[in-house]
Amino acid sequence: MREVRDDVRRWFSEGACVALAQVTKTWGSSPRVPGSVMAIAGDGRLSGSVSGGCIEGAVAQVAMECATGRLSSLEKFHASTRRAQEVGLSCGGNIEVFVNALDEALFAFEDALLTADGAYLRLTAVEAVEPVFEGICADSLPDADALEGATPLSGMSLIVADAATAQAALEALAPGCRERLAVIEAASDGSVLAIVPLEAARNAGAAEHIARAAAAAWDRPLTESAGHVIEGPVDWFFARVSSKPQIICIGGVHIAMRLCEIAHVLGFRTVVIDPRRVFATGERFPGVDELVHAWPQEAFKSIPLTSSTAVCALTYDPKIDVPALSAALKSPAFYIGSLGRTTTQLSRYRALVEAGHSDDEIDRIFGPIGLDLRGREPAEIALSVMAEITAVRHGSPYALTTMLESARKAEAEKSAKA
């Protein structure tokens, strides 16, 4: 959603109707993953993508109708069907895209969450499904009249977040916008809230199903960035939006300058920490989000290292790099990298052991930092570092080198020469 929010905000400010298309299922070689989005204004303007370009036109046509008519539609493109071939789905994959009118107040709430860098789920009722009654006593089944009277939920969208994050985002909204949203508790202790357009929450029985669906999606493992839960009986699709990833460069060196540029393009928040003011300057880092002139151990007192953080020690100066690596090892940072050849990794390893870190802890550090792309220029090294960060972040099967492995290799080489 981050990639389309600016366009959607502008379109709504112009008075346009907007629809949101979400990839909800893929098979085979489909170009975009579930959770990918494309926003479409009622006049046909596009932002984002749900494919490599092959089905955008067909989806946009449906989306314009949904935007102006406040409708929803589940579009299915299977490579073997005539429709997929007509629109150009030639990659051999299969893709389902759900399109619905985007509620302006709900978007404003999601926009506030993104501004605050809060984690949340977007939950959408994409399709009615047949109830599964196997193993259930017949006496407990709902009667036909009750089923016929159930309120259809398909097409409904809502946002699920922890209570503190949701309340803060609600308070950031204009009063008129806030009044168009309803708050439903998705956890018995009130720790998780579902935010839904007010008119949808008023439908008979909707609140109970919303609460159950929201709770079921929220409880799914954090490793699931997107998926489905059944409640209602409706197939609900959820897309997880995590805090914006952050990269922290220790040292305002030339590699860090290029690394911040690449990271910015990939959507990372960029931070450069260096006590040497001559290196960490606005001239050298014009687009960085935060420049900190402090020793790393002091800087980390005010800069949280989260599970969305990558830390890169780039100075070659042990007085700066070692405290940074030590602090990172005490955090849930998903990536920690150390610049330097194997002999440098050995000296860093020994310093960290002396600081009280175990081999298991030190094995979290990647070093020499970056994939071995054989590049030598600062921009090439930065590219290799960002490639390794990307590989770690997405669980790539690439064989990556750790500081522990490099230290043992350097020790073995020294022993062989002795």
Secondary structure, DSSP 8 states (H G I E B T S, - for coil): -TTTHHHHHHHHHTT--EEEEEEEEEETT-SS-TT-EEEEETTS-EEE-SSSSSSHHHHHHHHHHHHHHT-EEEEEEETTSHHHHHHT--SS-EEEEEEEE--HHHHHHHHHHHHTT--EEEEEEEEE-----TTS-GGGS--HHHHHHS---TT-EEEEEEHHHHHHHHHTS-HHHHTTEEEEE-STTS-EEEEEEHHHHTSTTHHHHHHHHHHHHHTS-TT-SEEEEE-SSEEEEEEEE----EEEEES--HHHHHHHHHHHHTT-EEEEE-S-TTTS-TTT-TT-SEEE-S-HHHHTTTS---TTEEEEE-S--HHHHHHHHHHHHTS--SEEEE-S-HHHHHHHHHHHHHTT--HHHHTTEESS-S------SHHHHHHHHHHHHHHHHTT------BHHHHHHHHHHHHHHH-
